[in-house]
Amino acid sequence: MLAIIGGTGFTQMQEVEILAERSPYTALGEASTAVTEARLEGQEVLFLARHGHPHKLPPHKINYRANLLALQAAGATEILAVNAVGGIDPDLEPASLVLPDQVLDYTWGRESTYFDGDFLPLDHIDFSFPYSYEMRLRLLAAARRSGIALRDGGTYAATQGPRLETAAEIKRLARDGCTLVGMTGMPEAALARELNLPYASLSLVVNPAAGLREQEITLQEMQEALDQGMHQVRNLLRSYTGSR
């Protein structure tokens, strides 16, 4: 069953049939919110709001481990994460949709593994390619069917937040090869891999990253890009779900 993790601007499913709500409690604490089971395009899906509903949890205080466990317990077999991001690549305009294929982790202090020697014994995973190749192919096909522009590939820089980055930090990320910057991409992707759950990120650009233009980033323009882009995100989710 497909599980959708909604990020900033996507805290609840709309225009779906709600079937049930699953408990947010897990062996590693409480998930951000209850897991919603719904029917979308004739298919049962799961939904979890990463920051809670209403939006309240900052990126570094999200219990990512509990979120993934709650989805797995509800029957998830693959995870599609929706992330609001900044565009480091100057070609990425606000409201652009990107399907990253790599990630660089700049976060710190987060509970980032199940294999901590307490919950599970120490183990290692291969993380060479953090996003599911098969899911990415299906998402690209769904975008083509729907006439939605979806950029194939990019490197997601996961930063600590909740503040936005400095212009110097963005220059560093660009030198490192990053094309997107967000605050929630890790450890979520790695935890999904530890649970053997295929995982992909659908990243919505809501602002040019710091220093790419003279004026400062405003919350108003970010909200406008969210409102415009989330309509496309929902259409893409319908196409992706309907083809499964």
Secondary structure as UniProt FT lines:
FT   STRAND          2..6
FT   TURN            8..9
FT   STRAND          17..22
FT   STRAND          25..26
FT   TURN            27..28
FT   STRAND          29..30
FT   STRAND          35..40
FT   TURN            41..42
FT   STRAND          43..49
FT   TURN            50..55
FT   HELIX           59..61
FT   HELIX           64..73
FT   TURN            74..75
FT   STRAND          78..87
FT   TURN            90..91
FT   TURN            94..95
FT   STRAND          97..99
FT   STRAND          102..105
FT   HELIX           133..146
FT   STRAND          150..152
FT   STRAND          155..158
FT   HELIX           167..175
FT   TURN            176..177
FT   STRAND          180..182
FT   TURN            186..187
FT   HELIX           188..194
FT   TURN            195..196
FT   STRAND          199..208
FT   TURN            210..211
FT   HELIX           219..242
//
